[in-house]
C-alpha cells in the first residue's frame, strides 16, 4: 500500500492529475475487480463506437467472401 501512495504522489508531482479512486473505465476498457483478480472488457468501447457511427448514418457494407476458402497455418497460400 505504501508503494501505491508513493507512486501516486510521484505521478501527481510529474503530471497534472488527480486521484479519482478505484478505476471503472480506462481508455475504453471496463475494469471489474473479482476475488481472483481483475477482468478487462472492451465491449463498452465497442458499443460506444457502434453507437457513434450509427448516428453518423454510416451503413454496413457486405464484403464478398468465399466461405469455402481455407488458409493454411502460415496464411501465405490458399488451400482448396
C-alpha positions as CSV (number, residue, x, y, z in Angstrom):
1,X,0.0,0.0,0.0
2,X,2.9,2.4,0.8
3,X,4.2,1.8,-2.8
4,X,0.9,2.8,-4.3
5,X,0.8,6.0,-2.3
6,X,4.4,6.9,-3.3
7,X,3.6,6.2,-6.9
8,X,0.5,8.4,-6.9
9,X,2.4,11.2,-5.2
10,X,5.2,10.9,-7.8
11,X,2.8,10.9,-10.7
12,X,0.9,13.9,-9.3
13,X,4.2,15.8,-9.0
14,X,5.2,15.0,-12.6
15,X,1.8,15.2,-14.3
16,X,-1.3,17.3,-13.8
17,X,-3.6,14.7,-12.4
18,X,-5.9,13.8,-9.5
19,X,-6.9,10.6,-7.9
20,X,-10.5,9.6,-8.7
21,X,-10.4,6.4,-6.7
22,X,-10.8,2.9,-8.0
23,X,-10.8,2.6,-11.8
24,X,-14.1,1.8,-13.6
25,X,-13.2,2.5,-17.2
26,X,-9.8,3.4,-18.6
27,X,-9.0,4.0,-22.3
28,X,-12.3,2.5,-23.2
29,X,-11.7,-0.7,-21.2
30,X,-14.1,-1.6,-18.5
31,X,-12.3,-2.9,-15.4
32,X,-14.0,-5.2,-12.8
33,X,-12.4,-6.4,-9.7
34,X,-13.0,-10.0,-8.6
35,X,-11.7,-12.2,-5.8
36,X,-9.2,-13.8,-8.1
37,X,-8.0,-10.5,-9.8
38,X,-9.3,-8.2,-12.4
39,X,-11.4,-8.7,-15.6
40,X,-11.0,-6.4,-18.6
41,X,-13.7,-5.9,-21.1
42,X,-13.8,-3.7,-24.3
43,X,-17.4,-4.3,-25.1
44,X,-18.2,-0.8,-23.6
45,X,-15.9,0.9,-26.0
46,X,-17.1,-1.2,-29.0
47,X,-20.7,-0.4,-28.2
48,X,-19.8,3.3,-27.9
49,X,-18.2,3.3,-31.3
50,X,-21.0,1.4,-32.9
51,X,-23.5,3.9,-31.5
52,X,-21.3,6.8,-32.7
53,X,-21.2,5.5,-36.3
54,X,-24.9,4.7,-36.2
55,X,-25.6,8.4,-35.5
56,X,-23.3,9.4,-38.4
57,X,-25.7,7.5,-40.8
58,X,-22.9,5.1,-41.9
59,X,-24.3,1.9,-43.3
60,X,-22.7,-1.5,-43.1
61,X,-21.4,-3.0,-46.3
62,X,-21.2,-6.6,-47.4
63,X,-17.8,-7.9,-48.2
64,X,-17.6,-10.7,-50.7
65,X,-16.0,-13.7,-49.1
66,X,-15.9,-17.4,-50.2
67,X,-16.7,-19.3,-47.0
68,X,-15.3,-22.5,-48.5
69,X,-11.8,-20.9,-48.8
70,X,-9.3,-22.2,-46.2
71,X,-6.0,-20.7,-45.3
72,X,-3.0,-22.7,-44.2
73,X,-1.2,-22.2,-40.9
74,X,1.1,-19.6,-42.4
75,X,-1.6,-17.7,-44.2
76,X,0.6,-17.4,-47.3
77,X,-1.3,-19.8,-49.6
78,X,-4.9,-20.6,-50.1
79,X,-5.7,-24.3,-49.7
80,X,-8.8,-25.5,-51.7
